Amino acid sequence: MPADCGKKHLMNELDALEALDCFHFPGIGEIRKGNPFPQICCTKDRCAYFLRQAQEVLVYLPSQAGLPAYYAWHVAGLPEKIKAVLMDLDGTTVKSERFWISIIEEIARRCLHDDTFRFTDEDIPFVSGFSVSEHLSYIHRKYLAEIRNISLPLLRNMYVQIVKEKMQQLEKERINDAENFFQPSEYLRDFLLELKRQQIKIGLISSGVHEKAWPEIVQVFRHLELGDPLDFYDAIVTAGFSVRRGQAGTLGELEAKPHPWLYAEALHAMHVSYSEAVVIEDSSAGVVAARLARMPVIGMKEGNIVSSGTASLCAFMGSHLKEVYEHLSGRL
């Protein structure tokens, strides 16, 4: 892409984000819009903040779960020939957000001792699409901060225990409910098999820790009769394992979306370049993560991409996977 086209594209995609007159960038200080910074903006859900100077863009990612970070932003166009498709799990591959939101809601009910507690529509964008730790940080900050002895580590332990209880219940007693909670996305089976037929590598990427992500992957593959997901996918990358007493952990959710590392690891495992791959996502955090990993994104309309203002960061927005395939078919 010529430099002037890249600059124009960069400005256009940032123009659709929420404009800011000034912002305090940690480690840098307060920056005001104007020379030499003509553009300061952010996603509507405050997932990422952008600072442009000429053709260079710096992205600041705040974090409730780990350390904030800065990354460079790059233009990313669809490859002429796609060699790999990387897909998000929750909301893109599997319709499971209702189940995971219910877990966070149950934690709030138990802490508040209020069986009638329900999230409002305002809460939903902040308890879906991000890492579990950030979902828990949100409810702690909004609903539980004034309650003594309620800490994020305690909420984390509650989450693990409730997930374990629910999974055991679904597996042993109510398998039909499991199928209702973990529904494959529309046209998923045909989409995956067509990619396989054309020898396109397929990666599955989730910001969820392994104990959250793996049961739903297995359930959906069982439902679709696609065999062992470990054999089917060229790479499966989750946020790993949290550190617990007596067990080894990984970076876990410290590296989760919107950070680029899950997607970067998948590219490394699949032996493909970012210039040969495309990502399918339904969340603002996922869009930012994929773009920071220098890959173009196909966005799904059903998630929070439109409401977060990040549709402009996507190469295409689709309603379902059949529409996505039709858009990509000439490049496969």
GUPAKE-564468 format. One line per field, with one value per residue (C-alpha): residue number from 1; residue in three letters; x negated, y, z negated. Coordinates in steps of 0.25 Angstrom, whole numbers, plus 5000, padded with zeros to 4 digits. Last residue first. Layout:
N
panu <- (NUM ...)
selum <- (ALA ...)
east <- (X ...)
north <- (Y ...)
up <- (Z ...)
END
This chain:
332
panu <- (332 331 330 329 328 327 326 325 324 323 322 321 320 319 318 317 316 315 314 313 312 311 310 309 308 307 306 305 304 303 302 301 300 299 298 297 296 295 294 293 292 291 290 289 288 287 286 285 284 283 282 281 280 279 278 277 276 275 274 273 272 271 270 269 268 267 266 265 264 263 262 261 260 259 258 257 256 255 254 253 252 251 250 249 248 247 246 245 244 243 242 241 240 239 238 237 236 235 234 233 232 231 230 229 228 227 226 225 224 223 222 221 220 219 218 217 216 215 214 213 212 211 210 209 208 207 206 205 204 203 202 201 200 199 198 197 196 195 194 193 192 191 190 189 188 187 186 185 184 183 182 181 180 179 178 177 176 175 174 173 172 171 170 169 168 167 166 165 164 163 162 161 160 159 158 157 156 155 154 153 152 151 150 149 148 147 146 145 144 143 142 141 140 139 138 137 136 135 134 133 132 131 130 129 128 127 126 125 124 123 122 121 120 119 118 117 116 115 114 113 112 111 110 109 108 107 106 105 104 103 102 101 100 99 98 97 96 95 94 93 92 91 90 89 88 87 86 85 84 83 82 81 80 79 78 77 76 75 74 73 72 71 70 69 68 67 66 65 64 63 62 61 60 59 58 57 56 55 54 53 52 51 50 49 48 47 46 45 44 43 42 41 40 39 38 37 36 35 34 33 32 31 30 29 28 27 26 25 24 23 22 21 20 19 18 17 16 15 14 13 12 11 10 9 8 7 6 5 4 3 2 1)
selum <- (LEU ARG GLY SER LEU HIS GLU TYR VAL GLU LYS LEU HIS SER GLY MET PHE ALA CYS LEU SER ALA THR GLY SER SER VAL ILE ASN GLY GLU LYS MET GLY ILE VAL PRO MET ARG ALA LEU ARG ALA ALA VAL VAL GLY ALA SER SER ASP GLU ILE VAL VAL ALA GLU SER TYR SER VAL HIS MET ALA HIS LEU ALA GLU ALA TYR LEU TRP PRO HIS PRO LYS ALA GLU LEU GLU GLY LEU THR GLY ALA GLN GLY ARG ARG VAL SER PHE GLY ALA THR VAL ILE ALA ASP TYR PHE ASP LEU PRO ASP GLY LEU GLU LEU HIS ARG PHE VAL GLN VAL ILE GLU PRO TRP ALA LYS GLU HIS VAL GLY SER SER ILE LEU GLY ILE LYS ILE GLN GLN ARG LYS LEU GLU LEU LEU PHE ASP ARG LEU TYR GLU SER PRO GLN PHE PHE ASN GLU ALA ASP ASN ILE ARG GLU LYS GLU LEU GLN GLN MET LYS GLU LYS VAL ILE GLN VAL TYR MET ASN ARG LEU LEU PRO LEU SER ILE ASN ARG ILE GLU ALA LEU TYR LYS ARG HIS ILE TYR SER LEU HIS GLU SER VAL SER PHE GLY SER VAL PHE PRO ILE ASP GLU ASP THR PHE ARG PHE THR ASP ASP HIS LEU CYS ARG ARG ALA ILE GLU GLU ILE ILE SER ILE TRP PHE ARG GLU SER LYS VAL THR THR GLY ASP LEU ASP MET LEU VAL ALA LYS ILE LYS GLU PRO LEU GLY ALA VAL HIS TRP ALA TYR TYR ALA PRO LEU GLY ALA GLN SER PRO LEU TYR VAL LEU VAL GLU GLN ALA GLN ARG LEU PHE TYR ALA CYS ARG ASP LYS THR CYS CYS ILE GLN PRO PHE PRO ASN GLY LYS ARG ILE GLU GLY ILE GLY PRO PHE HIS PHE CYS ASP LEU ALA GLU LEU ALA ASP LEU GLU ASN MET LEU HIS LYS LYS GLY CYS ASP ALA PRO MET)
east <- (5034 5034 5047 5054 5052 5065 5073 5067 5071 5085 5086 5080 5091 5095 5082 5073 5061 5047 5049 5044 5056 5064 5057 5068 5071 5085 5082 5071 5079 5083 5094 5088 5076 5063 5054 5040 5027 5014 5003 5003 5007 5019 5022 5022 5030 5041 5041 5043 5054 5062 5067 5055 5050 5035 5028 5014 5003 4997 4997 4987 4990 4983 4996 4990 4983 4996 5004 4994 4995 5011 5010 4999 5007 5012 5027 5028 5020 5006 5008 5020 5011 4996 4995 4997 4990 4999 4997 5004 5011 5005 5015 5014 5014 5020 5024 5017 5022 5013 5015 5029 5035 5026 5027 5042 5044 5055 5064 5077 5084 5089 5076 5068 5077 5076 5061 5059 5068 5061 5047 5050 5052 5042 5032 5033 5042 5035 5038 5032 5035 5026 5029 5019 5025 5024 5036 5044 5040 5046 5058 5059 5058 5069 5078 5078 5079 5091 5098 5089 5088 5097 5091 5102 5113 5104 5100 5115 5117 5105 5113 5108 5094 5087 5096 5095 5080 5078 5087 5079 5066 5070 5075 5062 5053 5061 5061 5046 5045 5055 5046 5034 5041 5045 5057 5053 5062 5073 5072 5065 5075 5084 5077 5062 5064 5073 5063 5051 5058 5060 5046 5041 5050 5044 5051 5063 5074 5076 5073 5082 5093 5094 5102 5112 5114 5108 5118 5119 5131 5124 5117 5107 5098 5086 5094 5102 5090 5083 5096 5096 5081 5086 5098 5089 5082 5094 5100 5087 5087 5090 5078 5068 5070 5077 5067 5056 5048 5044 5031 5031 5018 5012 5020 5015 5017 5016 5026 5021 5014 5009 5001 5002 4990 4992 4992 4995 5003 4999 5008 5023 5030 5022 5021 5016 5009 5007 4997 5000 4989 4993 4992 4993 5006 5009 5019 5026 5031 5042 5049 5063 5065 5051 5042 5037 5025 5022 5014 5002 4991 4998 5012 5020 5014 5005 5004 4992 4983 4982 4997 5004 5013 5023 5027 5037 5043 5049 5058 5054 5059 5047 5037 5041 5041 5027 5020 5027 5022 5008 5007 5012 5001 4990 4994 5000)
north <- (4926 4941 4940 4933 4944 4951 4939 4932 4944 4943 4929 4932 4941 4956 4961 4973 4975 4981 4984 4996 5005 4995 4999 5009 5001 4999 4993 4984 4979 4965 4962 4969 4960 4967 4962 4967 4970 4965 4973 4967 4980 4979 4965 4970 4983 4974 4964 4975 4981 4968 4959 4954 4947 4949 4949 4943 4943 4957 4953 4942 4927 4916 4911 4912 4926 4931 4926 4932 4946 4944 4941 4952 4964 4971 4974 4962 4954 4955 4957 4947 4935 4938 4923 4915 4903 4897 4894 4907 4913 4921 4923 4915 4918 4930 4921 4917 4906 4903 4896 4892 4878 4869 4877 4879 4864 4859 4868 4863 4876 4874 4868 4879 4889 4882 4880 4895 4899 4890 4896 4911 4913 4903 4908 4923 4931 4941 4931 4928 4916 4915 4909 4907 4907 4894 4898 4886 4890 4904 4898 4889 4900 4909 4897 4894 4908 4912 4919 4919 4907 4907 4905 4909 4901 4889 4889 4890 4877 4871 4873 4863 4859 4869 4881 4879 4877 4889 4897 4893 4895 4909 4913 4909 4916 4929 4928 4927 4939 4947 4944 4949 4962 4965 4965 4966 4977 4981 4996 4992 4981 4987 4996 4994 4979 4977 4983 4976 4963 4965 4970 4957 4949 4955 4964 4962 4961 4967 4981 4982 4976 4986 4997 4987 4985 4972 4965 4964 4957 4946 4957 4953 4964 4955 4943 4951 4957 4944 4939 4950 4947 4933 4937 4946 4933 4925 4937 4939 4925 4926 4918 4921 4936 4940 4933 4926 4936 4931 4931 4928 4924 4924 4936 4940 4955 4958 4967 4981 4984 4998 4998 5003 5003 4998 5003 4995 4995 4985 4974 4971 4984 4989 5001 4999 5011 5011 5020 5024 5029 5036 5050 5048 5040 5036 5025 5020 5005 4998 5010 5004 5015 5013 5024 5037 5047 5053 5065 5062 5072 5081 5080 5071 5072 5061 5059 5051 5041 5030 5028 5036 5046 5050 5063 5068 5054 5048 5035 5026 5028 5037 5026 5018 5029 5035 5021 5019 5033 5030 5017 5023 5033 5023 5014 5000)
up <- (5002 5006 5015 5004 4994 4995 4998 4986 4977 4982 4979 4965 4961 4960 4966 4964 4973 4972 4958 4950 4955 4947 4934 4929 4917 4920 4934 4929 4917 4923 4933 4945 4946 4950 4961 4956 4963 4956 4950 4936 4931 4941 4935 4921 4925 4931 4920 4910 4918 4919 4930 4937 4949 4952 4965 4969 4979 4975 4961 4965 4964 4956 4949 4935 4938 4943 4931 4922 4928 4927 4912 4911 4917 4904 4905 4902 4892 4887 4872 4874 4872 4872 4868 4855 4848 4838 4823 4819 4831 4843 4854 4866 4881 4887 4899 4912 4921 4933 4946 4942 4945 4937 4924 4927 4926 4935 4944 4940 4939 4925 4920 4926 4919 4905 4907 4910 4898 4888 4893 4891 4877 4871 4881 4877 4886 4896 4907 4920 4930 4942 4956 4967 4981 4988 4998 4992 4978 4980 4986 4974 4964 4971 4973 4958 4954 4962 4950 4938 4930 4918 4904 4894 4901 4903 4888 4885 4892 4884 4871 4861 4862 4872 4868 4853 4854 4863 4853 4841 4847 4853 4839 4832 4842 4841 4826 4826 4835 4826 4814 4822 4826 4812 4803 4789 4786 4796 4801 4814 4817 4828 4838 4835 4831 4843 4853 4847 4848 4863 4865 4858 4867 4879 4888 4898 4888 4874 4878 4890 4882 4870 4877 4881 4866 4858 4849 4834 4829 4821 4812 4802 4809 4810 4814 4825 4830 4832 4839 4849 4853 4855 4863 4872 4875 4879 4888 4895 4900 4915 4920 4932 4932 4919 4910 4918 4927 4940 4948 4963 4969 4983 4989 5003 5007 4992 4986 4982 4968 4965 4953 4938 4929 4915 4901 4888 4875 4865 4861 4858 4858 4871 4879 4893 4900 4915 4922 4936 4946 4959 4954 4938 4934 4920 4919 4906 4904 4897 4893 4897 4907 4913 4912 4918 4919 4932 4937 4928 4932 4932 4926 4916 4902 4896 4881 4877 4883 4873 4872 4884 4878 4888 4896 4906 4908 4921 4920 4931 4946 4949 4945 4957 4967 4962 4964 4977 4982 4977 4983 4996 4995 4992 5004 5000)
END
